Amino acid sequence: MARLQWGVYDTWTITRRDLITWVINPVRVVGELVFPIMFVLLFGYVFGSGMVVPGGGDYRDFLMPGIFAMTMAFGIGNTMTVVATDIERGVMDRFRSLPMAPSAIVAGRCSADMVNSFLGLLITIACGLVVGWSWHDGLLNALFAVLLLLLLRFACLWIGIYLGLIVGSPEAAGAIWGLLFPFTMVTSAFVAPELMPDWLGFLAEWNPLSSTVGAARELFGNVGAETGSSWIASNAVLMAAVWPLVITAIFLPLSVRRYQRLSR
């Protein structure tokens, strides 16, 4: 019991340290929050006039669940960069030299990022409300959609931690960050997969991000939720829970092992 309390206290210490870092460096936080807002304006108003929603409907209603999911997925890059920066500056080495629970460093990073992601998601939702988006299927379903979006972020967080522990420098993390764009674009976030070439539509439908996008559209009651006749599209809510659990089951142990290897 004492060991568990020790781990919880150390995790909170690391979480508080990371949150304080955001407070004293608000420029980085503002930049992270402005990014999804720019995507809303760019796709909603610049490209939106040329976009087609299968079955008809307002494109911004179709777009916003995709923006929410994309914001959660892009958290991979933020987490990866911060972890790599801590390694390069020797922060990880200093933590390992202290009498603290080894799991606290990784768990604290996870907790702080989830707090940041929750606030970022709330701001993005508020931005959606400003541009005319809304949910149409009750508050309970909307809250369930938010939980699925945060579950996706939790899974992506472990990918970010693992990659940050591997690359070890913010420069390398920045180079890998560019690979996130194909991952987020080849989805149902911006265009319905049935409007894509068959092979590309297949990849988009089976992209884990698309399941969360489809589930969010369905739970929010937005247009586009009924598109797609494949099994994966018809079971979006189920797969929006399954995919993040599978990703977490793979990358959480990998992150722990990688951290333990660095500690030797």
Disulfide bonds with the S-S distance in Angstrom:
none
